[in-house]
């Protein structure tokens, strides 16, 4: 798979997202800019500017009408995708680490960071599509996370649950209508931060990535761990591929922790595992630093990775990817 190099950011990438149809890719970085790209050829459509701090997160609604972003300037911002116009700003007392639209796009979730006397919270807003510049100032739901701070969160199937990942390796399930605590499980090693949650196409299960060097496939209904993928490097992101039964993991040892003599051990690779058999089947190299995020085209045609090196690498799957068959060794 020959990559297309998307060069438009001057600092480390933080998140990459595809539109629901897979035709547009949105990327955000510490350079305070959101970029939009055509996934077919990597051409940049334009940028969304206005944040005054590193942008940690971005998401696009199912109709590609609205774009949401969260940043270190303590704001969630809502943008008109087509015009690039900023239509709403919500202000908070701490950074926004994750934003995500509900499956139907009618709600927007945000995760605020715990620091300087501010509690870790999960905030939900109702989204008004009749007049996109007239959004509610008040939240529809606010969940205060008393224990370990939430680092990531998202909506399950039919927006029934909110699932959150925490800095102590736990996963928590909340009622998405009332905010009531429902269940929690120690999915990863204690005190090992969960850095990413991404969903299956039907949102009945999800994959986590953690600093404990594993990714886990977990049921959204009962939080049971269904599959586990072991690597030898801290993971920043993990994605589930449609069409084929694979998962893609991304991470790498932080640059400050890799000496000059052991730079090759940074392992800056996207790793493919068989989703069912939990076996690694291939790696894709190219980034000159840790992979901070991996995203897969919902149509199953490509995947993109955003790196600490400031590049998005876009890979379109070739025939070998679709024709590959996995054989299980038998005794």
Number of C-alpha atoms within 10 A of each C-alpha: 13 10 16 17 16 20 13 19 20 14 18 22 28 25 26 27 25 25 20 16 12 19 15 21 25 23 29 32 29 22 18 21 21 26 19 23 20 15 24 15 13 20 15 17 13 16 16 20 14 11 20 15 18 21 30 21 27 27 25 25 21 17 12 17 16 23 26 25 26 30 27 21 18 21 24 29 20 26 22 18 20 12 10 16 15 18 16 18 16 16 13 14 16 21 25 28 23 28 28 25 26 22 18 12 20 15 18 24 24 26 28 31 23 20 12 8 8 13 18 23 20 26 19 24 20 19 20 14 13 8 9 15 15 12 18 13 12 11 13 16 15 15 17 14 18 11 11 16 23 31 25 26 25 27 25 24 19 13 19 16 23 24 24 24 28 25 21 20 23 22 24 22 25 19 16 20 13 12 18 13 15 12 14 16 14 14 24 26 16 12 14 18 26 30 24 25 26 22 22 17 14 11 17 14 22 25 26 28 29 28 23 20 19 22 31 21 27 22 17 23 15 13 20 14 18 13 15 18 20 15 14 12 21 24 29 28 29 33 26 28 24 16 11 15 13 20 23 25 29 29 31 25 21 15 14 6 10 14 11 9 7 9 15 10 14 20 22 26 21 25 19 23 21 17 19 13 15 15 16 17 12 12 14 14 10 13 20 17 23 26 32 26 28 29 25 25 23 20 15 16 18 19 24 26 28 30 29 24 17 25 24 30 20 25 20 19 15 12 9 9 11 12 9 10 9 11 7 8 5 4 3
